[in-house]
Amino acid sequence: MTVRMLLNEDEIPRQWYNLAADLPTPLQPPLGPDGNPVTPEMLAPVFPMNLVEQEVSRERWIDIPEEVLDLLYRWRPSPLHRAKYLEAVLDTPARIYYKNESLSPAGSHKPNTAVAQAWYNKQFGVKKLATETGAGQWGSALAFACSLLGLECKVFMVRISFDQKPFRKIMMETWGANCIASPSDQTQAGREILAKHPHTPGSLGIAISEAVEAAVTDPAGETRYSLGSVLNHVVLHQTITGLESKKQLEKFGEKKVDVVIGCAGGGSNFAGLAFPFVLDKINGAEIDIIPVEPFSCPTLTAAPFVYDHGDTAKMTPLLPMFSLGHDFIPPPIHAGGLRYHGMSPLVSQTVVEGLCAPRAIHQIECYESAVLFARTEGIIIAPETSHAVAAAIQEAKKAKEEGKEKVIIFNLSGHGLMDLTGYQKYFDEELFDYALPEEDLQRSLKALEGLPKPSLAKTGRW
Amino acid sequence: MTVRMLLNEDEIPRQWYNLAADLPTPLQPPLGPDGNPVTPEMLAPVFPMNLVEQEVSRERWIDIPEEVLDLLYRWRPSPLHRAKYLEAVLDTPARIYYKNESLSPAGSHKPNTAVAQAWYNKQFGVKKLATETGAGQWGSALAFACSLLGLECKVFMVRISFDQKPFRKIMMETWGANCIASPSDQTQAGREILAKHPHTPGSLGIAISEAVEAAVTDPAGETRYSLGSVLNHVVLHQTITGLESKKQLEKFGEKKVDVVIGCAGGGSNFAGLAFPFVLDKINGAEIDIIPVEPFSCPTLTAAPFVYDHGDTAKMTPLLPMFSLGHDFIPPPIHAGGLRYHGMSPLVSQTVVEGLCAPRAIHQIECYESAVLFARTEGIIIAPETSHAVAAAIQEAKKAKEEGKEKVIIFNLSGHGLMDLTGYQKYFDEELFDYALPEEDLQRSLKALEGLPKPSLAKTGRW
């Protein structure tokens, strides 16, 4: 029985899908510090205008440039697997499929947007990209992409991860990037923090501030900033995974999909798989679409839909999204890529609309699921991905209870070979489940006071 | 332009190729301690009889069981890539191809034989496999395979690697294997060493002794030993890579191959790619076939063709092979998988026959090549694989000098994400090139005194 469906180069999708064209209620604009909408020109020092145009585009289908396809062909189309060994152990009538994004050279879905962003920047004459990275997945992917395109790349890596995960830094350097611990003495923002807190472990918020500063203060004007999730153009680039998956499901003989699942930190791997199915749902299909997040960082399941900054230092515009507050510091779970206070505005809007039904899962259940997956399907997944697997297992069990032959698909967003410590702690019974006390949430939401409020308009059709 | 050629499930080779059927002079038998040929029955406590039959088979084509194919389909057929970005930087008229074996769940070619061995053992009623591992590639692969087949797996990992590479151990445990540092107190061999040398860093020789002992002393008789390279049946299972590659080269439109390259430690990844081309050479094709080894462990390029033990403790039969002597301790290069004193008897015989032309390359040139490969083709390769890449680059430069449009293919045997320390040392200029002083070689070859000598018969046709 076929367990792995491939596509040839000539079957790759040649356009990205832009959900912003089809949202029942239009996406609300990002706002500046004065409460007025941010104009494309205001973003010009940060991003190249060709990507800013994508960010604000309402076109449904956006052509993937031939040269970007050439870059993607190195590892795409990626396989869609049938999880028949997991199904057998669960004794479920459900058929479970997973899109395997772990086979990219950087080991995750991140290069899908990294190579596109690097290409658009290069087209625009940019010579150097600056970015931040937490656990290192995004920094590795952008280093890889810049290497292929001959761009310089500077990655500000959160100090504690820089010290704890030296191998990620080596990956980036092997691809020619310059990876430095943040806070650093290379930016005003970094120097100020270091003066006050010389031994700080750093934070994603500080690293974003340094990367944006490095971009906008380049005296030659040849540097821009690059972000690995959250924004519309990033999510757009990821839709290739969902579009490929639809072709592959068809080749598997599936006519209907019942459940679509992805883990959600900033939202891009979830959106990449899910948005082409969200379009089907808008057009009348019955599909359960589930972004999965950690119980300890419950952005979509416990936080309000608000206008908030994307970073702790409040350097970014205000985005309409679910947010735990830009001061929120999530507990130290191993899924570093899901430890984010906000969420992609596009994903947020699908939740407001009722098109998606988010779910939060505890860390230990995620690791239980990851170990079962490794011992059935054979792949050791990233801690982030384990949230998607845990939800898929929940859905497969539900299908068994209901006696229904459901079709479930999830995004296997990355392998876990660079993040094995969490598995060790799981085996040693040293992992914890963290819940977020209501009073802590309320305290963190105080950071939102005085900020504008987005409209909660929704069609109510789902 | 197509840079990655896939094959569908129905295009997978359904038979392995056994070069022993076509060698111009027959393979000489392994010998026991008494100097007499080892009989299949003598191997019964160590290996299951179905694998012993493969080990001694002279059939040219051996069917791959359907159930083994089902296991391989999880990641096979693997892609064949055209290295057009590397070609461009080298400005070579050569067309360079690489078989990408780094995409298996364990990250290398090793699972090709691990799943086959685990399956044959299970068929034979074996419940548990014991093996040794140095750097951890083979232990991980066998843990993966045993997990898929529901076999118990015990891996004796050389103490120094066990301590230096904790992530490999976590991989094995995630797949349910029991990984213990060797020497251990679980075997007589281990206890004796520990009594004498309580702080020994261990060695592959000791670990083999412990694994074989664990197999043959199981009171229930349900344990067997498994080896990841060197032996005929292991090499046989790897030929699927060369057979797939031939189909893929044809799809790329190539009618002729000029150069075939693989790194060689025990010889299995080299042989897997090369042996189907060796058959072409026996049948008259002009092909340069190059096993590549470290300059510091020059088995094929500097050692004699002898009868020697496969392990330091002299527990294995005597094999007819090139050997630096079973006492030889290679310098601490990063390509742990190539630090072996001997070589597959089949590979050795192709060298005796002049069918293959081995080459030794220094460590620093290998890392230079690996970094160039990462920054052109985008894949961070294992230190072992860097030897194949270095030779491919040498050959591409030679083709440029000669002005010839050669077709070069090499085996990308594994990714380097679990072995990044060597890259860091390369960037920090802390790597060394090690040559083997003639007097050290002569000292190590003393271990061969008194052992029987193999025939050096060769047809001299190549």
Interface residues (C-beta under 8 A of the other chain):
Chain A: M1 T2 V3 R4 L6 N8 E9 D70 Y73 R74 W75 H81 Y85 L103 P105 G107 F144 S147 L148 P166 F167 I170 M171 E173 T174 W175 G176 V371 A374 R375 E377 G378 I379 I380 L417 M418 L420 T421 Y423 Q424 F427
Chain B: M1 T2 V3 R4 L6 N8 E9 D70 Y73 R74 W75 H81 Y85 L103 P105 G107 F144 S147 L148 P166 F167 I170 M171 E173 T174 W175 G176 V371 A374 R375 E377 G378 I379 I380 L417 M418 L420 T421 Y423 Q424 F427
